[in-house]
């Protein structure tokens, strides 16, 4: 009864097409954002920052990028880990070559570099689709990681094969390195992810997003009504890679601080982000956050329950965790292909009629 649109009249097109046309949705989002920006920074510590909040936000950004490509445009990609590597190594090269460059600009430039790489590897999507496109992007994953590991220039000829993020400040505040305050790193990533999510939501609601969804639903029909597949698909690869590149930049620069190509950006990263959008919901910005939250929190909760509560060995708990992840993916693919986002939508639809029978 408390979730009703009754009395909320829309007297113009802009209010009817608002991002959150229902007042209750706006209040809920404002409360969540208020808690995230105002309350959480006062209570967050190193554990919550590095184990929960940073991986959740950064993976949510990468999931948004992949969702724009796969969920909205229908182009399957298994190269997310490789594109995150492009963003990370771009950040490393830019920060070491231009020490005075603002880190915000570094993240944006890393995303732009990744977007250009994504367009190159997106060209095959003009001729192939489905499983064959997935294999093509998988080849990009292996090629990019091999390239960063093979050529010493990308590593600044570091014999250890690792890259390290130097300390950087923004407006006199240290945001990278082990000495950076956890609340500062959290707020920086939170602001970045919030703005990117808002931009992505508006993109998919506009002309570009509608062209992506037309290509996804039926590319031949979309071409017949005037949508250019070349422009739509390459734009999707560019925007998706831009988001994934920024996620890779934050993943290396803010969260890890040091990385090795094969270990940090292997094929596991690509599958992990893909699982996030499958579980969270394809074609949904909210689903990207829900999937990232689930994948981030599930291992911690299961470990605490099985190791600390049941007394199981850590290795056994890890095996059960992987098994549960596979079962959940099969469950959502069969029972609810649109993931948590669809379940949330169904719950809101039921709340609109509660307590009356449905």
N, C-alpha and C positions, 0 to 999 in steps of 0.2 A: 504494500500500500504506500510505502514511502518512496517507491521508485516509479513515479508516474509522470507522463508528459502533460497531464490534464492542466489546463490553464496557462501553459507555456506557448503562447501564440507567436507565430513567425509572420511578420508583416512585410518582409522583403526577402529577396533571393539570397543575399549575403548571410543573413541570420539562419536561413533554412539550410544552407550549405556550410555552416560553421564547422570548425574542427570538432567541437563538442557541443552539438545543438541542444542537448538535454542539460539542464542546470545541475542535476545531481552528478553527472559525469564531470562537469567542470569543477565542482567542489571537491570531488574525490581526487582528481588529478592535482588540484592546488594543495590539498592536504598532504598528499604523498610527496610532492615536490618541496613543500615547506619542511616536512620532516627530514627529507634527504639533504636539503641545503642548510637548515638552521639548527636542527637538533643533533643529527648524526655526527657532525664534525666535533662536537664537544665531548663525545663519548668514545669515539673511534680510537683504536690503538694499532700497534704494528701488526698484530695477528689478524684483526678484522680487516685491516687495509690490504695486506698482502695475500691472505688466504681466502678472502670472501669478496670484498667490495671491488678491488681492482680487477681480478679475473672476471667477475660478473659483468662489470661495465665494459671492459675491453672486448670480451667475447660477444656481448650484446651488440656492440658496434660492428664486429665482423659478421655476426649473424644477420644484421640489417642489410649489410652489403650483399651477402649471398642471397638473402631473401628477395632483394630487388631484382636480381638476375634470374634465380630459379623460381621463386614463388610468384613474382609478378610478370616476368617475361617468358618463363617456361624454358629457359636455357640451362640445362644441367651442367654443373661445374664441380670438378673434384680437384681444382687447383688452388683452393683458398689458402692452404699453408704456404705454397710458393709465392702467392701475391702478398701475403703477410711478410714473407722474407724480403721481398722487394722493398716494402715500406720500411722495414727495420734497417736494412743495409743502406737505404737512401738516407735515413736519419743519421746513421753512423758516419757516412761519408760527408754529409752536409755539416754536421756538428764539428767534425775534425778539420774539415777544409775551411770552414767559415765560423770560427769560434764566436764572433760577435753577432751572428745571426740569431734573431729572436726565435725561441723554441716553438712558438705558435706557428710562425712562418715555416719552420723546419717540418712540422707535422703536415701542414697543408701542401708543401712542396713534395713531401714524400708520398702523399696521396696522389698528387698530380703525376708524378713519375710512374707510380703503380698503375694509374689510369691509362697512360700511354702504352705500358706493357700489356695491360689487359685488352686493349683494342687490338694489338697485334695478334694475341692468341685468340681473340674473338672472331677473327676473320673466317676461320673454318666454319663458324656457325651459319654462314650464309649458304653453305652447301650441304652441311650434315646436321643432324639433329638426334636427340635421344641418346641411346647408348653410345653411338659413335662420337657424338660431341663430348660425352663424359670421358671417353678414352682419350680424346684430343686434349682436354684440359688436364687429365691425369698426366699426360706426357709433359705438359707445361710445368706441372708440379715437380716431376723428377728432374727436368732440365734446369729449372731455376735453382733448385737446391744444389744440384751438381755444379753449376756454374759458380755459385757463391763459395762453394767449398774447394773448387779446383783452382781458381785464379786468385793469387795472393793480393792483387790490387784491391779487391773488395774488402779484404781483411787488414789493409794497410801493412801487408806482409808480416803479420803477427805469427810467429812460429807455433803458437799454441792452437791456432785455428779458431780463436774466439774473437768476438768484438765486444768492446766495453764502452758504456755510455759515460762520457765525461760529465762532471757536475755543471749544471746550467741554471741560471736564474731568470726570473721574469719579474720586472719591476722591483729588483732587489731581493726577491724571495726565492730561495733555493727550492727547485721542484724535482731535480733528478739527483741520483746518487744515494748512498746509504744514509747520509746525514739529513736528507730532506724530511721534513715533518710529515707524518702519515696523513694528517688532516689536509695538508696542502696538496699532496699528490692526489688524494681522494677528490677534493673539490675541483682541481684542474681537470681530471678525467671526467668527472660528473658534468661539468659545464660543457665540455667538448661533446660528450655523448648526447646530452640533452638537446643541444643545438642541432647536432647531426640528425637525431631522431625526428625533431620538428621539421627540418628541411626535407627528410625522406618522406614524411607523412604528406607534406604539401606537394612533393613531386608526384607521388602516386595518385593524388587526387586531381592532378592537372592533365594537360594534353599529352605530355610525355608518358605519364603513367597509364593513361587510357590506351595509348598506342601499344605499350608493352603488353597490357592485358589482352588486347585484341590479337596480337601475335601469339600469345600463349594459348588462347582459346582455339583459334583457327587461323593460321598464317595466310593461307590462300584467300580466305574471305577478307582478311584484313587488307591484303594487297589490292583486292578488287574494289574496296571502298576508298582507296587512296593513301593508305599507310605504306610507307616505304620500308620494307624489311631491312635493307642495308642500314638505314639511319636508326631504326628502332633497336635492332639487335646490338649494333656497335655502341649506341648510346647506353644501353643497359650494361654492356661489359665495361664501359668507361666509368659510369657512376658507381657500379658495384665494386670495381677494382679500386676506385678512389676511396671508398669507405673501408674496404679491407686493408688498403695500404696505410690509412691513418690508424686503423686498429693495430697493424703490425708495428707502426712507429711508437704508439703508446705501450704496446706489449713489451718492446725492447727498451725504450727510453725511460718509461716511468715505472713499470712493474719489475721486469727482470734485472735490468742494468747491465747484464752480460748475457751473451747467447752464442751458441754454436749451431751452424746451419742445419745439420742433419738432426740433431737432438731437439732443437727448439722449433723447427719448421718442417718436420717430416710429414708423411702422409697421414699420420694420426691427427694432426691439426685439421686437415681438410675434412676428414670423416667426422671429427668432433663437432665442427661448426655445422656440417650437414645434418648431424643428428639433432642439433639444437633447433634448426628450423623445421625439421620433421616433427619433433615432439612439441615444439611451441606452436607451430602452425604455419603452413606455407601461405604466402600472400598476405601476411599480417605483420605490421610493425610491432604490435603488442606481443605477438607470438615469438618474435625474436628475443624480447626481454624475458618472457616466461620460459622459453627453452634454455636460454643462458642461465637463468636462475636455477632451473632444475638440474642442469648438468653440473653446475658449480657447487650447489648445496648437497646434492644427493650423495657424492662420495664422502663428504664430511659427516653427514648424519648417519650414513650406513657404517662408517668406520667407528664412530663413537658408540653406536648401538651394538655392533657385532664384536668389536674388540674390547671396549670398556664394559659394555653391558653383559654380553654373552660369553666373553672370555675367549673368543676365537683367535686364531693366529692371523697376523696381518696379511700373509699371503692368501689364506683362505678367504678372508674378507674381500680382498681385491678380486679374486675369481668370482665370488658371488656378485660383486658390484658390476663386473663386466657382463655377467650373465643376465642380471636384472636389466641392464641397459638394452641388451639385445631383445629381451622379451618385451620391454616397453615400446621399442621401435616397431616390432611386429604388431603389437596391440594397436598402436595408433594408425599404422598403415591399413589394418584390416577394419577396425571398429570405428575410428574417428580420424580420417586422413588429414583433417584440418587442425588437429592437435588441441593443445590447451586453449588456444584463442577461440576455437569454436565452442568448447565447453563453457568458457566464460560468457560468450554470446548467448548460449542457450540459457545459462543461469540468469542473465539479465532479462531475457524474454519471459522467463517464468516469474521473475520478481515484478514485472509490470502488471501481471494478472493476480498475483498473490493478494489475499488468501482465497480468491475465488477459484473454482475448478477450471482446469486447462482443457 
